């Protein structure tokens, strides 16, 4: 136990709901402790969101004891020892101490126990295996405090063994390195991830995409992506990046900071894959993206590159035909490209300014309403069917080409 580290002064630790959990479960010779992310983030000066706990109580005992105290208990993962307690609308995951009895690299069967050392040693990274007791004192059983201090992301024990327990830990390693690491990655971790890269195909697409999105959401995933490429892990999960490269990521992150853009995992993905419609459609299917994600990726790939000198009327027509979001995605990446070339290309600053004006216009653009409907053509004697559709499309093209200036009467006159 470290006498030098404590989370007792943290606002989240003073939460009355957490205090109630300590009071209910630190009894009868049993114990409960905060574990994982809340402790890690507090020690690293980062925001704390979820507060998870570990306990020597068996899952069924957690449920029974909580319900006896009027606390709602939800068996969210009871087979693996996890129960979620809901207090004042706040959820706390409580997991019984455990160790893996059997694993195939994707799923694990666990046995419950009461040994804190065994529980710590079965976790993935040293910085995730720190506990805080009811007094807020940090309990470090595997050297995590030292790694917190040096910002080292390191597997607990033998890296190959930890990875073999769940191959998703390869991607988790790079995600945690992006969020918490500093300097060169741990050598043993890199070797283990490299050796396991071909086993990533055994994981479900949903798990891979979820982990990739978390990686792309890190403040600066650039270094992690670089090491993923060098180890071959990036090619294993995103083969589309192999010849396209990740060179634009640093520029995108710098631009996000300079222009105060929100972190956008999808835009970061677009920065490292080719804008090829068929390949992006296949990528979305391969990773089982949501419909909204798949449509955004395909629409971006189909959208044209806007010239920085394009007139606003030209931009308006493109926005109408391709949509605001796809054009904005294209323009943002064009801004990144121009800003990255500023030091070596005298025209790049002018380009960046042009793209920035386009982005401001596109972001506030409202789609005009085509004034002619099928009912208008029916009133003129046009029968519903393919001919009507073709004539409507031709009228709409004429209206768009007029920069939306032609009136309904003028369009119908031309249709007659």
KEROPA-430998 format. One record per residue (C-alpha): residue in one letter; chain; y, z, x negated. Coordinates in steps of 0.5 Angstrom, whole numbers, plus 500, padded with zeros to 3 digits. Example, Ala and Ser with C-alpha at 12.3 -4.5 7.8 and 13.67 -1.06 7.14 Angstrom:
REM residues 2
<r minu="a" lummar="A" c2="491" c3="516" c1="475"/>
<r minu="s" lummar="A" c2="498" c3="514" c1="473"/>
END
This chain:
REM residues 416
<r minu="x" lummar="A" c2="500" c3="500" c1="500"/>
<r minu="x" lummar="A" c2="507" c3="498" c1="498"/>
<r minu="x" lummar="A" c2="512" c3="504" c1="498"/>
<r minu="x" lummar="A" c2="518" c3="499" c1="496"/>
<r minu="x" lummar="A" c2="517" c3="494" c1="502"/>
<r minu="x" lummar="A" c2="518" c3="496" c1="509"/>
<r minu="x" lummar="A" c2="520" c3="492" c1="516"/>
<r minu="x" lummar="A" c2="522" c3="499" c1="519"/>
<r minu="x" lummar="A" c2="530" c3="497" c1="520"/>
<r minu="x" lummar="A" c2="528" c3="490" c1="523"/>
<r minu="x" lummar="A" c2="531" c3="489" c1="530"/>
<r minu="x" lummar="A" c2="524" c3="486" c1="532"/>
<r minu="x" lummar="A" c2="521" c3="492" c1="530"/>
<r minu="x" lummar="A" c2="525" c3="497" c1="534"/>
<r minu="x" lummar="A" c2="523" c3="493" c1="540"/>
<r minu="x" lummar="A" c2="521" c3="498" c1="545"/>
<r minu="x" lummar="A" c2="515" c3="494" c1="548"/>
<r minu="x" lummar="A" c2="512" c3="494" c1="541"/>
<r minu="x" lummar="A" c2="513" c3="501" c1="540"/>
<r minu="x" lummar="A" c2="509" c3="502" c1="547"/>
<r minu="x" lummar="A" c2="503" c3="498" c1="544"/>
<r minu="x" lummar="A" c2="503" c3="502" c1="538"/>
<r minu="x" lummar="A" c2="503" c3="508" c1="542"/>
<r minu="x" lummar="A" c2="498" c3="506" c1="546"/>
<r minu="x" lummar="A" c2="493" c3="503" c1="541"/>
<r minu="x" lummar="A" c2="494" c3="508" c1="535"/>
<r minu="x" lummar="A" c2="490" c3="513" c1="538"/>
<r minu="x" lummar="A" c2="483" c3="516" c1="538"/>
<r minu="x" lummar="A" c2="482" c3="514" c1="530"/>
<r minu="x" lummar="A" c2="483" c3="507" c1="532"/>
<r minu="x" lummar="A" c2="489" c3="503" c1="529"/>
<r minu="x" lummar="A" c2="494" c3="497" c1="530"/>
<r minu="x" lummar="A" c2="498" c3="494" c1="525"/>
<r minu="x" lummar="A" c2="503" c3="488" c1="526"/>
<r minu="x" lummar="A" c2="500" c3="482" c1="521"/>
<r minu="x" lummar="A" c2="502" c3="475" c1="519"/>
<r minu="x" lummar="A" c2="508" c3="471" c1="521"/>
<r minu="x" lummar="A" c2="513" c3="477" c1="523"/>
<r minu="x" lummar="A" c2="512" c3="481" c1="517"/>
<r minu="x" lummar="A" c2="512" c3="475" c1="512"/>
<r minu="x" lummar="A" c2="518" c3="472" c1="515"/>
<r minu="x" lummar="A" c2="522" c3="479" c1="515"/>
<r minu="x" lummar="A" c2="520" c3="480" c1="508"/>
<r minu="x" lummar="A" c2="523" c3="473" c1="506"/>
<r minu="x" lummar="A" c2="529" c3="474" c1="510"/>
<r minu="x" lummar="A" c2="527" c3="469" c1="516"/>
<r minu="x" lummar="A" c2="528" c3="469" c1="523"/>
<r minu="x" lummar="A" c2="522" c3="472" c1="527"/>
<r minu="x" lummar="A" c2="519" c3="469" c1="533"/>
<r minu="x" lummar="A" c2="512" c3="471" c1="535"/>
<r minu="x" lummar="A" c2="510" c3="478" c1="533"/>
<r minu="x" lummar="A" c2="502" c3="478" c1="532"/>
<r minu="x" lummar="A" c2="498" c3="485" c1="531"/>
<r minu="x" lummar="A" c2="491" c3="486" c1="529"/>
<r minu="x" lummar="A" c2="487" c3="492" c1="531"/>
<r minu="x" lummar="A" c2="480" c3="496" c1="530"/>
<r minu="x" lummar="A" c2="479" c3="496" c1="537"/>
<r minu="x" lummar="A" c2="474" c3="491" c1="540"/>
<r minu="x" lummar="A" c2="477" c3="486" c1="545"/>
<r minu="x" lummar="A" c2="474" c3="489" c1="551"/>
<r minu="x" lummar="A" c2="477" c3="496" c1="549"/>
<r minu="x" lummar="A" c2="484" c3="493" c1="548"/>
<r minu="x" lummar="A" c2="483" c3="490" c1="555"/>
<r minu="x" lummar="A" c2="481" c3="496" c1="558"/>
<r minu="x" lummar="A" c2="486" c3="501" c1="555"/>
<r minu="x" lummar="A" c2="492" c3="496" c1="556"/>
<r minu="x" lummar="A" c2="490" c3="496" c1="564"/>
<r minu="x" lummar="A" c2="489" c3="503" c1="564"/>
<r minu="x" lummar="A" c2="497" c3="504" c1="562"/>
<r minu="x" lummar="A" c2="499" c3="498" c1="567"/>
<r minu="x" lummar="A" c2="500" c3="493" c1="561"/>
<r minu="x" lummar="A" c2="498" c3="486" c1="563"/>
<r minu="x" lummar="A" c2="492" c3="483" c1="559"/>
<r minu="x" lummar="A" c2="490" c3="476" c1="558"/>
<r minu="x" lummar="A" c2="484" c3="474" c1="555"/>
<r minu="x" lummar="A" c2="487" c3="468" c1="551"/>
<r minu="x" lummar="A" c2="482" c3="468" c1="546"/>
<r minu="x" lummar="A" c2="477" c3="473" c1="547"/>
<r minu="x" lummar="A" c2="471" c3="470" c1="544"/>
<r minu="x" lummar="A" c2="475" c3="470" c1="538"/>
<r minu="x" lummar="A" c2="477" c3="477" c1="539"/>
<r minu="x" lummar="A" c2="484" c3="475" c1="541"/>
<r minu="x" lummar="A" c2="488" c3="478" c1="547"/>
<r minu="x" lummar="A" c2="495" c3="477" c1="549"/>
<r minu="x" lummar="A" c2="499" c3="483" c1="552"/>
<r minu="x" lummar="A" c2="505" c3="482" c1="557"/>
<r minu="x" lummar="A" c2="510" c3="487" c1="557"/>
<r minu="x" lummar="A" c2="517" c3="486" c1="560"/>
<r minu="x" lummar="A" c2="516" c3="478" c1="560"/>
<r minu="x" lummar="A" c2="514" c3="478" c1="552"/>
<r minu="x" lummar="A" c2="507" c3="476" c1="550"/>
<r minu="x" lummar="A" c2="504" c3="480" c1="544"/>
<r minu="x" lummar="A" c2="497" c3="477" c1="541"/>
<r minu="x" lummar="A" c2="492" c3="483" c1="539"/>
<r minu="x" lummar="A" c2="486" c3="480" c1="535"/>
<r minu="x" lummar="A" c2="481" c3="485" c1="533"/>
<r minu="x" lummar="A" c2="479" c3="485" c1="526"/>
<r minu="x" lummar="A" c2="474" c3="480" c1="524"/>
<r minu="x" lummar="A" c2="470" c3="476" c1="519"/>
<r minu="x" lummar="A" c2="467" c3="469" c1="520"/>
<r minu="x" lummar="A" c2="459" c3="469" c1="521"/>
<r minu="x" lummar="A" c2="459" c3="462" c1="521"/>
<r minu="x" lummar="A" c2="463" c3="456" c1="520"/>
<r minu="x" lummar="A" c2="462" c3="448" c1="520"/>
<r minu="x" lummar="A" c2="469" c3="447" c1="517"/>
<r minu="x" lummar="A" c2="472" c3="446" c1="524"/>
<r minu="x" lummar="A" c2="470" c3="452" c1="528"/>
<r minu="x" lummar="A" c2="468" c3="459" c1="526"/>
<r minu="x" lummar="A" c2="463" c3="464" c1="530"/>
<r minu="x" lummar="A" c2="466" c3="471" c1="528"/>
<r minu="x" lummar="A" c2="463" c3="478" c1="528"/>
<r minu="x" lummar="A" c2="468" c3="484" c1="530"/>
<r minu="x" lummar="A" c2="469" c3="490" c1="525"/>
<r minu="x" lummar="A" c2="474" c3="495" c1="523"/>
<r minu="x" lummar="A" c2="475" c3="494" c1="515"/>
<r minu="x" lummar="A" c2="482" c3="492" c1="514"/>
<r minu="x" lummar="A" c2="480" c3="489" c1="507"/>
<r minu="x" lummar="A" c2="475" c3="484" c1="510"/>
<r minu="x" lummar="A" c2="480" c3="482" c1="515"/>
<r minu="x" lummar="A" c2="485" c3="481" c1="510"/>
<r minu="x" lummar="A" c2="480" c3="477" c1="506"/>
<r minu="x" lummar="A" c2="478" c3="472" c1="511"/>
<r minu="x" lummar="A" c2="485" c3="470" c1="512"/>
<r minu="x" lummar="A" c2="488" c3="463" c1="509"/>
<r minu="x" lummar="A" c2="494" c3="465" c1="505"/>
<r minu="x" lummar="A" c2="496" c3="471" c1="501"/>
<r minu="x" lummar="A" c2="503" c3="471" c1="505"/>
<r minu="x" lummar="A" c2="500" c3="471" c1="511"/>
<r minu="x" lummar="A" c2="495" c3="477" c1="510"/>
<r minu="x" lummar="A" c2="501" c3="483" c1="510"/>
<r minu="x" lummar="A" c2="500" c3="488" c1="515"/>
<r minu="x" lummar="A" c2="506" c3="493" c1="517"/>
<r minu="x" lummar="A" c2="504" c3="500" c1="520"/>
<r minu="x" lummar="A" c2="507" c3="504" c1="526"/>
<r minu="x" lummar="A" c2="512" c3="506" c1="521"/>
<r minu="x" lummar="A" c2="514" c3="499" c1="518"/>
<r minu="x" lummar="A" c2="511" c3="500" c1="512"/>
<r minu="x" lummar="A" c2="508" c3="494" c1="509"/>
<r minu="x" lummar="A" c2="500" c3="494" c1="507"/>
<r minu="x" lummar="A" c2="498" c3="489" c1="502"/>
<r minu="x" lummar="A" c2="491" c3="488" c1="500"/>
<r minu="x" lummar="A" c2="491" c3="482" c1="497"/>
<r minu="x" lummar="A" c2="497" c3="481" c1="493"/>
<r minu="x" lummar="A" c2="501" c3="478" c1="498"/>
<r minu="x" lummar="A" c2="508" c3="481" c1="496"/>
<r minu="x" lummar="A" c2="508" c3="478" c1="489"/>
<r minu="x" lummar="A" c2="507" c3="471" c1="492"/>
<r minu="x" lummar="A" c2="513" c3="473" c1="497"/>
<r minu="x" lummar="A" c2="517" c3="475" c1="492"/>
<r minu="x" lummar="A" c2="515" c3="468" c1="488"/>
<r minu="x" lummar="A" c2="515" c3="464" c1="494"/>
<r minu="x" lummar="A" c2="508" c3="462" c1="492"/>
<r minu="x" lummar="A" c2="503" c3="459" c1="497"/>
<r minu="x" lummar="A" c2="496" c3="461" c1="495"/>
<r minu="x" lummar="A" c2="489" c3="461" c1="498"/>
<r minu="x" lummar="A" c2="486" c3="468" c1="499"/>
<r minu="x" lummar="A" c2="480" c3="468" c1="494"/>
<r minu="x" lummar="A" c2="477" c3="462" c1="492"/>
<r minu="x" lummar="A" c2="481" c3="456" c1="495"/>
<r minu="x" lummar="A" c2="475" c3="451" c1="496"/>
<r minu="x" lummar="A" c2="472" c3="457" c1="500"/>
<r minu="x" lummar="A" c2="478" c3="458" c1="505"/>
<r minu="x" lummar="A" c2="479" c3="450" c1="506"/>
<r minu="x" lummar="A" c2="471" c3="449" c1="507"/>
<r minu="x" lummar="A" c2="472" c3="454" c1="513"/>
<r minu="x" lummar="A" c2="477" c3="450" c1="517"/>
<r minu="x" lummar="A" c2="479" c3="443" c1="514"/>
<r minu="x" lummar="A" c2="485" c3="444" c1="518"/>
<r minu="x" lummar="A" c2="488" c3="449" c1="512"/>
<r minu="x" lummar="A" c2="489" c3="443" c1="508"/>
<r minu="x" lummar="A" c2="495" c3="440" c1="512"/>
<r minu="x" lummar="A" c2="497" c3="448" c1="514"/>
<r minu="x" lummar="A" c2="497" c3="449" c1="506"/>
<r minu="x" lummar="A" c2="502" c3="443" c1="505"/>
<r minu="x" lummar="A" c2="506" c3="445" c1="512"/>
<r minu="x" lummar="A" c2="507" c3="452" c1="509"/>
<r minu="x" lummar="A" c2="509" c3="450" c1="502"/>
<r minu="x" lummar="A" c2="514" c3="446" c1="506"/>
<r minu="x" lummar="A" c2="517" c3="452" c1="509"/>
<r minu="x" lummar="A" c2="515" c3="458" c1="504"/>
<r minu="x" lummar="A" c2="514" c3="455" c1="498"/>
<r minu="x" lummar="A" c2="518" c3="454" c1="491"/>
<r minu="x" lummar="A" c2="517" c3="450" c1="485"/>
<r minu="x" lummar="A" c2="510" c3="447" c1="483"/>
<r minu="x" lummar="A" c2="504" c3="448" c1="488"/>
<r minu="x" lummar="A" c2="499" c3="453" c1="486"/>
<r minu="x" lummar="A" c2="494" c3="449" c1="482"/>
<r minu="x" lummar="A" c2="488" c3="451" c1="485"/>
<r minu="x" lummar="A" c2="490" c3="450" c1="492"/>
<r minu="x" lummar="A" c2="492" c3="442" c1="490"/>
<r minu="x" lummar="A" c2="485" c3="441" c1="487"/>
<r minu="x" lummar="A" c2="482" c3="444" c1="493"/>
<r minu="x" lummar="A" c2="486" c3="440" c1="498"/>
<r minu="x" lummar="A" c2="484" c3="434" c1="494"/>
<r minu="x" lummar="A" c2="477" c3="435" c1="494"/>
<r minu="x" lummar="A" c2="477" c3="436" c1="502"/>
<r minu="x" lummar="A" c2="481" c3="430" c1="504"/>
<r minu="x" lummar="A" c2="476" c3="426" c1="506"/>
<r minu="x" lummar="A" c2="473" c3="431" c1="511"/>
<r minu="x" lummar="A" c2="480" c3="431" c1="515"/>
<r minu="x" lummar="A" c2="477" c3="426" c1="519"/>
<r minu="x" lummar="A" c2="472" c3="431" c1="522"/>
<r minu="x" lummar="A" c2="478" c3="434" c1="525"/>
<r minu="x" lummar="A" c2="480" c3="432" c1="532"/>
<r minu="x" lummar="A" c2="486" c3="428" c1="533"/>
<r minu="x" lummar="A" c2="490" c3="433" c1="537"/>
<r minu="x" lummar="A" c2="489" c3="438" c1="531"/>
<r minu="x" lummar="A" c2="492" c3="434" c1="526"/>
<r minu="x" lummar="A" c2="498" c3="431" c1="530"/>
<r minu="x" lummar="A" c2="500" c3="438" c1="532"/>
<r minu="x" lummar="A" c2="500" c3="440" c1="524"/>
<r minu="x" lummar="A" c2="503" c3="434" c1="522"/>
<r minu="x" lummar="A" c2="509" c3="435" c1="527"/>
<r minu="x" lummar="A" c2="510" c3="442" c1="525"/>
<r minu="x" lummar="A" c2="510" c3="440" c1="518"/>
<r minu="x" lummar="A" c2="515" c3="435" c1="520"/>
<r minu="x" lummar="A" c2="519" c3="440" c1="523"/>
<r minu="x" lummar="A" c2="520" c3="444" c1="517"/>
<r minu="x" lummar="A" c2="527" c3="445" c1="514"/>
<r minu="x" lummar="A" c2="525" c3="440" c1="508"/>
<r minu="x" lummar="A" c2="518" c3="437" c1="508"/>
<r minu="x" lummar="A" c2="520" c3="432" c1="502"/>
<r minu="x" lummar="A" c2="516" c3="436" c1="497"/>
<r minu="x" lummar="A" c2="510" c3="437" c1="501"/>
<r minu="x" lummar="A" c2="510" c3="430" c1="503"/>
<r minu="x" lummar="A" c2="510" c3="428" c1="496"/>
<r minu="x" lummar="A" c2="505" c3="432" c1="494"/>
<r minu="x" lummar="A" c2="501" c3="430" c1="500"/>
<r minu="x" lummar="A" c2="501" c3="423" c1="497"/>
<r minu="x" lummar="A" c2="499" c3="425" c1="490"/>
<r minu="x" lummar="A" c2="493" c3="428" c1="492"/>
<r minu="x" lummar="A" c2="491" c3="423" c1="497"/>
<r minu="x" lummar="A" c2="492" c3="427" c1="503"/>
<r minu="x" lummar="A" c2="498" c3="423" c1="506"/>
<r minu="x" lummar="A" c2="494" c3="417" c1="506"/>
<r minu="x" lummar="A" c2="488" c3="420" c1="509"/>
<r minu="x" lummar="A" c2="492" c3="422" c1="515"/>
<r minu="x" lummar="A" c2="497" c3="417" c1="515"/>
<r minu="x" lummar="A" c2="494" c3="411" c1="512"/>
<r minu="x" lummar="A" c2="501" c3="407" c1="515"/>
<r minu="x" lummar="A" c2="505" c3="411" c1="509"/>
<r minu="x" lummar="A" c2="501" c3="408" c1="503"/>
<r minu="x" lummar="A" c2="505" c3="402" c1="502"/>
<r minu="x" lummar="A" c2="511" c3="404" c1="506"/>
<r minu="x" lummar="A" c2="512" c3="410" c1="502"/>
<r minu="x" lummar="A" c2="516" c3="416" c1="503"/>
<r minu="x" lummar="A" c2="522" c3="415" c1="499"/>
<r minu="x" lummar="A" c2="527" c3="415" c1="505"/>
<r minu="x" lummar="A" c2="525" c3="422" c1="507"/>
<r minu="x" lummar="A" c2="530" c3="426" c1="502"/>
<r minu="x" lummar="A" c2="536" c3="421" c1="504"/>
<r minu="x" lummar="A" c2="534" c3="423" c1="511"/>
<r minu="x" lummar="A" c2="534" c3="430" c1="510"/>
<r minu="x" lummar="A" c2="541" c3="430" c1="506"/>
<r minu="x" lummar="A" c2="544" c3="426" c1="512"/>
<r minu="x" lummar="A" c2="541" c3="431" c1="517"/>
<r minu="x" lummar="A" c2="545" c3="436" c1="513"/>
<r minu="x" lummar="A" c2="551" c3="433" c1="512"/>
<r minu="x" lummar="A" c2="552" c3="430" c1="519"/>
<r minu="x" lummar="A" c2="549" c3="436" c1="522"/>
<r minu="x" lummar="A" c2="543" c3="432" c1="526"/>
<r minu="x" lummar="A" c2="538" c3="436" c1="529"/>
<r minu="x" lummar="A" c2="531" c3="436" c1="526"/>
<r minu="x" lummar="A" c2="527" c3="431" c1="529"/>
<r minu="x" lummar="A" c2="520" c3="431" c1="527"/>
<r minu="x" lummar="A" c2="519" c3="424" c1="530"/>
<r minu="x" lummar="A" c2="525" c3="421" c1="527"/>
<r minu="x" lummar="A" c2="522" c3="423" c1="520"/>
<r minu="x" lummar="A" c2="515" c3="420" c1="522"/>
<r minu="x" lummar="A" c2="519" c3="414" c1="523"/>
<r minu="x" lummar="A" c2="522" c3="414" c1="516"/>
<r minu="x" lummar="A" c2="516" c3="414" c1="513"/>
<r minu="x" lummar="A" c2="512" c3="408" c1="517"/>
<r minu="x" lummar="A" c2="513" c3="401" c1="518"/>
<r minu="x" lummar="A" c2="516" c3="399" c1="524"/>
<r minu="x" lummar="A" c2="510" c3="394" c1="526"/>
<r minu="x" lummar="A" c2="509" c3="395" c1="534"/>
<r minu="x" lummar="A" c2="502" c3="394" c1="534"/>
<r minu="x" lummar="A" c2="501" c3="399" c1="528"/>
<r minu="x" lummar="A" c2="505" c3="404" c1="531"/>
<r minu="x" lummar="A" c2="501" c3="403" c1="538"/>
<r minu="x" lummar="A" c2="495" c3="404" c1="534"/>
<r minu="x" lummar="A" c2="497" c3="410" c1="530"/>
<r minu="x" lummar="A" c2="500" c3="413" c1="537"/>
<r minu="x" lummar="A" c2="493" c3="412" c1="540"/>
<r minu="x" lummar="A" c2="489" c3="415" c1="533"/>
<r minu="x" lummar="A" c2="493" c3="421" c1="533"/>
<r minu="x" lummar="A" c2="493" c3="422" c1="541"/>
<r minu="x" lummar="A" c2="500" c3="423" c1="542"/>
<r minu="x" lummar="A" c2="503" c3="424" c1="548"/>
<r minu="x" lummar="A" c2="506" c3="419" c1="553"/>
<r minu="x" lummar="A" c2="513" c3="420" c1="551"/>
<r minu="x" lummar="A" c2="512" c3="420" c1="544"/>
<r minu="x" lummar="A" c2="507" c3="414" c1="544"/>
<r minu="x" lummar="A" c2="513" c3="410" c1="548"/>
<r minu="x" lummar="A" c2="518" c3="412" c1="543"/>
<r minu="x" lummar="A" c2="515" c3="410" c1="537"/>
<r minu="x" lummar="A" c2="513" c3="403" c1="540"/>
<r minu="x" lummar="A" c2="520" c3="402" c1="543"/>
<r minu="x" lummar="A" c2="523" c3="404" c1="536"/>
<r minu="x" lummar="A" c2="518" c3="399" c1="532"/>
<r minu="x" lummar="A" c2="520" c3="394" c1="538"/>
<r minu="x" lummar="A" c2="528" c3="395" c1="537"/>
<r minu="x" lummar="A" c2="532" c3="390" c1="533"/>
<r minu="x" lummar="A" c2="536" c3="392" c1="527"/>
<r minu="x" lummar="A" c2="543" c3="393" c1="528"/>
<r minu="x" lummar="A" c2="548" c3="390" c1="523"/>
<r minu="x" lummar="A" c2="554" c3="394" c1="521"/>
<r minu="x" lummar="A" c2="559" c3="389" c1="523"/>
<r minu="x" lummar="A" c2="556" c3="388" c1="530"/>
<r minu="x" lummar="A" c2="561" c3="387" c1="535"/>
<r minu="x" lummar="A" c2="561" c3="393" c1="541"/>
<r minu="x" lummar="A" c2="559" c3="387" c1="546"/>
<r minu="x" lummar="A" c2="553" c3="385" c1="542"/>
<r minu="x" lummar="A" c2="551" c3="393" c1="541"/>
<r minu="x" lummar="A" c2="552" c3="394" c1="549"/>
<r minu="x" lummar="A" c2="547" c3="388" c1="550"/>
<r minu="x" lummar="A" c2="542" c3="391" c1="545"/>
<r minu="x" lummar="A" c2="543" c3="397" c1="548"/>
<r minu="x" lummar="A" c2="541" c3="394" c1="555"/>
<r minu="x" lummar="A" c2="535" c3="390" c1="553"/>
<r minu="x" lummar="A" c2="532" c3="396" c1="548"/>
<r minu="x" lummar="A" c2="535" c3="402" c1="551"/>
<r minu="x" lummar="A" c2="539" c3="408" c1="548"/>
<r minu="x" lummar="A" c2="534" c3="412" c1="544"/>
<r minu="x" lummar="A" c2="530" c3="406" c1="540"/>
<r minu="x" lummar="A" c2="537" c3="403" c1="538"/>
<r minu="x" lummar="A" c2="539" c3="410" c1="536"/>
<r minu="x" lummar="A" c2="533" c3="411" c1="532"/>
<r minu="x" lummar="A" c2="534" c3="405" c1="529"/>
<r minu="x" lummar="A" c2="541" c3="406" c1="527"/>
<r minu="x" lummar="A" c2="540" c3="413" c1="525"/>
<r minu="x" lummar="A" c2="535" c3="410" c1="519"/>
<r minu="x" lummar="A" c2="540" c3="405" c1="518"/>
<r minu="x" lummar="A" c2="545" c3="410" c1="516"/>
<r minu="x" lummar="A" c2="540" c3="414" c1="512"/>
<r minu="x" lummar="A" c2="539" c3="408" c1="508"/>
<r minu="x" lummar="A" c2="546" c3="406" c1="507"/>
<r minu="x" lummar="A" c2="548" c3="413" c1="505"/>
<r minu="x" lummar="A" c2="543" c3="413" c1="500"/>
<r minu="x" lummar="A" c2="545" c3="407" c1="497"/>
<r minu="x" lummar="A" c2="553" c3="409" c1="496"/>
<r minu="x" lummar="A" c2="552" c3="411" c1="489"/>
<r minu="x" lummar="A" c2="550" c3="404" c1="487"/>
<r minu="x" lummar="A" c2="552" c3="399" c1="492"/>
<r minu="x" lummar="A" c2="560" c3="399" c1="493"/>
<r minu="x" lummar="A" c2="559" c3="396" c1="500"/>
<r minu="x" lummar="A" c2="554" c3="401" c1="502"/>
<r minu="x" lummar="A" c2="560" c3="406" c1="504"/>
<r minu="x" lummar="A" c2="563" c3="401" c1="509"/>
<r minu="x" lummar="A" c2="556" c3="400" c1="512"/>
<r minu="x" lummar="A" c2="555" c3="407" c1="513"/>
<r minu="x" lummar="A" c2="562" c3="407" c1="517"/>
<r minu="x" lummar="A" c2="560" c3="401" c1="521"/>
<r minu="x" lummar="A" c2="553" c3="405" c1="523"/>
<r minu="x" lummar="A" c2="556" c3="411" c1="524"/>
<r minu="x" lummar="A" c2="561" c3="408" c1="529"/>
<r minu="x" lummar="A" c2="555" c3="404" c1="533"/>
<r minu="x" lummar="A" c2="551" c3="411" c1="533"/>
<r minu="x" lummar="A" c2="557" c3="414" c1="536"/>
<r minu="x" lummar="A" c2="558" c3="409" c1="541"/>
<r minu="x" lummar="A" c2="551" c3="408" c1="543"/>
<r minu="x" lummar="A" c2="550" c3="416" c1="544"/>
<r minu="x" lummar="A" c2="555" c3="416" c1="549"/>
<r minu="x" lummar="A" c2="553" c3="409" c1="553"/>
<r minu="x" lummar="A" c2="552" c3="409" c1="560"/>
<r minu="x" lummar="A" c2="547" c3="403" c1="562"/>
<r minu="x" lummar="A" c2="551" c3="399" c1="567"/>
<r minu="x" lummar="A" c2="547" c3="397" c1="574"/>
<r minu="x" lummar="A" c2="545" c3="390" c1="575"/>
<r minu="x" lummar="A" c2="549" c3="388" c1="582"/>
<r minu="x" lummar="A" c2="544" c3="383" c1="585"/>
<r minu="x" lummar="A" c2="538" c3="385" c1="588"/>
<r minu="x" lummar="A" c2="532" c3="382" c1="591"/>
<r minu="x" lummar="A" c2="535" c3="383" c1="598"/>
<r minu="x" lummar="A" c2="541" c3="379" c1="596"/>
<r minu="x" lummar="A" c2="536" c3="373" c1="594"/>
<r minu="x" lummar="A" c2="532" c3="374" c1="601"/>
<r minu="x" lummar="A" c2="539" c3="373" c1="605"/>
<r minu="x" lummar="A" c2="540" c3="367" c1="601"/>
<r minu="x" lummar="A" c2="533" c3="364" c1="603"/>
<r minu="x" lummar="A" c2="529" c3="366" c1="597"/>
<r minu="x" lummar="A" c2="522" c3="368" c1="599"/>
<r minu="x" lummar="A" c2="519" c3="374" c1="595"/>
<r minu="x" lummar="A" c2="514" c3="372" c1="590"/>
<r minu="x" lummar="A" c2="514" c3="370" c1="583"/>
<r minu="x" lummar="A" c2="520" c3="365" c1="584"/>
<r minu="x" lummar="A" c2="524" c3="371" c1="586"/>
<r minu="x" lummar="A" c2="523" c3="375" c1="580"/>
<r minu="x" lummar="A" c2="524" c3="369" c1="575"/>
<r minu="x" lummar="A" c2="531" c3="367" c1="579"/>
<r minu="x" lummar="A" c2="533" c3="375" c1="578"/>
<r minu="x" lummar="A" c2="531" c3="375" c1="571"/>
<r minu="x" lummar="A" c2="535" c3="369" c1="570"/>
<r minu="x" lummar="A" c2="541" c3="372" c1="573"/>
<r minu="x" lummar="A" c2="540" c3="378" c1="570"/>
<r minu="x" lummar="A" c2="540" c3="374" c1="563"/>
<r minu="x" lummar="A" c2="547" c3="371" c1="565"/>
<r minu="x" lummar="A" c2="550" c3="377" c1="567"/>
<r minu="x" lummar="A" c2="548" c3="381" c1="560"/>
<r minu="x" lummar="A" c2="550" c3="375" c1="556"/>
<r minu="x" lummar="A" c2="557" c3="375" c1="560"/>
<r minu="x" lummar="A" c2="558" c3="382" c1="557"/>
<r minu="x" lummar="A" c2="556" c3="385" c1="564"/>
<r minu="x" lummar="A" c2="563" c3="381" c1="567"/>
<r minu="x" lummar="A" c2="560" c3="377" c1="572"/>
<r minu="x" lummar="A" c2="561" c3="379" c1="579"/>
<r minu="x" lummar="A" c2="556" c3="380" c1="584"/>
<r minu="x" lummar="A" c2="559" c3="374" c1="588"/>
<r minu="x" lummar="A" c2="559" c3="370" c1="582"/>
<r minu="x" lummar="A" c2="552" c3="371" c1="580"/>
<r minu="x" lummar="A" c2="550" c3="369" c1="587"/>
<r minu="x" lummar="A" c2="554" c3="363" c1="587"/>
<r minu="x" lummar="A" c2="551" c3="361" c1="581"/>
<r minu="x" lummar="A" c2="544" c3="362" c1="584"/>
<r minu="x" lummar="A" c2="545" c3="358" c1="590"/>
END
